[in-house]
Amino acid sequence: MKKIKDLESALKRIDDLEKENAKLKEELEYYKNRKISGRQKHNAKWMAVYNDFVKCYKKGMSLVEIAERNRISERSVYRYKAYYEQIKKK
């Protein structure tokens, strides 16, 4: 980086940096607001479905029925079941 010698150069450099900063903020907002694909973390929605799974599983409902009830894939139900059994062991 070269040394800035006069006020005009400094002001131009500041302007360039502010533009770059605005561009980076815009990019950051994009990444903050994008929809994350794949399995979600244990957020409120996940916990609500998991708690319903536990309630239905304890009542003796089949895994397919639980999947249809919560509108999730059967694979997700098996993940919930594995998580439930892991917690139950502890």
Buried (B, 14 or more C-beta within 10 A) or exposed (E): EEEEEEEEEEEEEEEEEEEEEEEEEEEEEEEEEEEEEEEEEEEEEBEEBBEBBBEBBEEEBEBEEBBEBBEBEEEBBEBBBEBBEEEEEE
